Amino acid sequence: TTVRPSEENRFTNEEYSGDVKVHQPKDEVEIKVLKSFNEVQALGIPIKEGFIVAMDIRDIEDQIERRRILDFSFGMVFANNASMRSINKDGVYLILPSNSSLPSEERERLQDLGLYKVNV
């Protein structure tokens, strides 16, 4: 989304007079740390509203419960035409709405938080 400079030229100077990029809250990753399967419904609203979601299930040791969460999450992702991929082999998944990508600033923020470790 962009905004055209106003007639007052508040957004223009000698160096730049083009469109101004508007920050979208949906560009920020919503981090959901799940402790049990009972908390998986917390993913539904942000996924449905088109937010990028990082689902962290690292605190869940029971592999059967992890599988249930992943199965349920894949169902929500499919129903909302989104995609899901692992970003940390220990149990962090990134859910992206269709036709979206992870902004580099957010990838760096997730790396700083210890969530994004694809090549480790």
N, C-alpha and C positions, 0 to 999 in steps of 0.2 A: 504494500500500500504506500502510496506517495501523496504528498500534499503540494499543491502548486504554491509558489510564493505569493503572498498577498500583494495588493496594490500598493501598500505602504512600503514594500521592499524590506520588510523586517528580516527576511531570510536570505537576502542577497548581499553580496559585496563584490569587490572588483574581481576576486578570484573565482567565485562560485555564484551562479545565478540559476541553477537548475532545480530539479525537484529535490525535496528533502525526504529522506527515508523516515518513515514513522515506525517506531519500535512497537512490535506487536507482543502483548503479554503471552500469546500462544507460542512465541519463539523460546520462552523460558521453559526449561524442563521441570515438570512437577514430579518431585521425588516421593515415592510411596514405599515405606519400609513396612513389610508385612511380618507379623509375628506368628500368624496362624491362618488357616484356610478361612476362618470366620471373618477376616478382614479384607478378603478379596473383593467384596462388593464396593469397597472404597475406590477401586479402579474404574468402575463403570461410568461415573459422571465425567471425569476428565477425558476419558477415551471418547465418550459420546459427543462431548463438546469440542473435540478436535485438538486437545492439548497433547504435547509431547510428554510422555510419562516414562520415568525410570522406576522400574519395579525391583526392589531389593528384597530377596528372600534368603539372604545369607544367614540370618539368625535361625532359620528353620532347619533343624538337623534331620528330621524324619523324611526320608526320601519318598515315601508314599504320599505324605502331605504336600511335599514340593511338586510331585507329579500332578496331584489334584489341582493345585494352584495353577500350574502351567497349562493343564488341559482347559480349565475354566477360562484362563486369560486368553488362550488362543481362540476360544469360542467368541469371546467379546471382541477380540481384534478382528476376526473374520467377519462378524456381524456388522462391524463399523467400517469395513473396507480399509483397515489399517494394516500395518506390518509390525512384526516383533522380531528382535534379534538380540542375541546375547552380547553384552558389552563387558562382562567380567565373568570369567569361567567359574568363579565361586558362587554365582547366583544373582547377577544383576542383568536385567533385560530392559531394552529400550523399545518403547511402543511409539510408532510414528504414524500420524494420520496420512492418508493417501496424498500424494503429490507434495510431500514436505520433506525437509531434510534437517539434520541437526546443525544449527549454526556453530561455527568454530568457537565462538566465545563460550557457548554452553558446553561444548565438548571439553574445553579447557577447564571450565568450572567443575565438571564432573570428574575430570582427572585429578584436580586439586582435592576433591572430596574423597578420592580413593574408589570411586564407583566405576570409572571408565578405564578398563585395562584389557583391551582387545588382544594385543600381541604379547601378553605376558603368559 
